[in-house]
Amino acid sequence: MRGKTPQVCGVPRGKEIIRTIKCRATVEKGKLEDLLEFLRLWRDRAQWIVDLIWNLPKLPTLSQLHQWFYNILRQQGFRAHHVKQIYKYARAIVAGAKANRGSKPILRKLTARLDKTDYALDLVHGLVLLKLHSGKTVLLRLHHRRKYLEKYCNGWQNSEIAVKYENGIVWVCIYLKRKVSFYEPRSILAIDVNLWNISLLLVDEARGSVNLRFVKAPFEKYLKFRWRAFLLQKQYPKSWRFSKNILARVRYWHRRARNVLNDNCWKLAKLIAQYAYKKRAVVIVEALRDVTCGKSGWKLAGFCYRKFLHALKCKCEDFAVPYIEADPRDTSKVCPVCGRKLRFINYRIVRCSYCGYVGHRDVVAVLNLYKKITGKTAPIHYVKFFLRPCAWVARDELSRRRCRPKPDVGEKRMRE
């Protein structure tokens, strides 16, 4: 029957998601001095509570902190929810420091958290009205793209905001939440992420169709830029931290690597989420947290695999696409037909000595992800369909040359 929901266990039905808008702000009405005075008072009172509860044998509860500090802070001009946010923030800092076995924290930055009753937000016009201590108010203008702010006007609820003053700039972080209801999936999209490419396997059981795609991953270019920075640090091991020219070049390559990674990860994640939404598919990804502590954890951290998965999950939630995290262990080492252990002909091509299946390890990985979630073995005609793309990907990867990147003009000048 066309449109029948696939038998997939663990498909999420609904979830509350949280998003953050961080933007620069300027004072529209009011005085900047009043805002700075409020931030200093908020920081000093939080530090005062941290000093008092640090040496206690047991961390006090929120009700105990309310009884101890509510009347004192109210007499100093703070609003009721200001007081609540101050002692909650101080308690969270002490709990985190003691959990990490650190020393007593010292607050230096001018940061304050405000409850939703202590500010008025207008995303359409990009304005936020802050209610400060002693009845003072400040109106801030948010400097951000208008279309991006208008995206969060309908269906989103604001919970709290964080105001920060750093290097002469006022920053505002707005926390928004919304409940997402995922659709009923009609197909399955398995995703396997590697250093060179991203494999997408779309299986529609109702129509009996299979689609396999390979997308170029951005991690290779990211690592090349990081490798250039590493070459500079290796060439000048004693002076790169103290020379402004060398340090500027190192930061330049790290900044380019970070920009390439962020832009490409979010763009690819959006394209994949739109593709899954169009096909009404449930996305199957590998649970990274299960393998980061193993032997290959440093490799995954090297090309920022977690960054892409975070972007993919966020975009799936934005498009209401359901996703499932599968166990990634032995996904490319087990035969998708018979379940026996595979033998590697080379780094990418695998062969099963029991049933004779030969394929690419990326294709084997997505087939095994599909098998783990659905509990079904991939049909034989599916596997034969993948033999030709496997050989094509293998020839493409074997023809690549991993050559050392050439130094740019700035590096040649520094050598001279």
ABEGO torsion letter per residue (X at the ends): XBGBBBBBBGBBABBBBBBBBBBBBBBABEBAAAAAAAAAAAAAAAAAAAAAAAABABBBBAAAAAAAAAAAAAAAGBBAAAAAAAAAAAAAAAAAAAAAGBBBBBBABBBBBBBAAABBBBAAAGBBBBBBBGGBBBBBBBBBBAAAAAAAABGBBBABBBBBBBGGBBBBBBBBBBBBBBBBBABBBBBBBBAABBBBBBBBAAAGBBBBBBBBBAAAAAAAAAAAAAAAAAABAAAAAABAAAAAAAAAAAAAAAAAAAAAAAAAAAAAAAAAAAAGBBBBBBBAAAAAABAAAAAAAAAGAAAAAAAAAAAAAAAGBBBBBBBABGAAABBAAAGBBBBBABAABBBBAAAGBBBBAAAAAAAAAAAAAAGBBBBAAAAAAAAAAAAAAAAAAAABBBBBBBBBAAAAAAAX
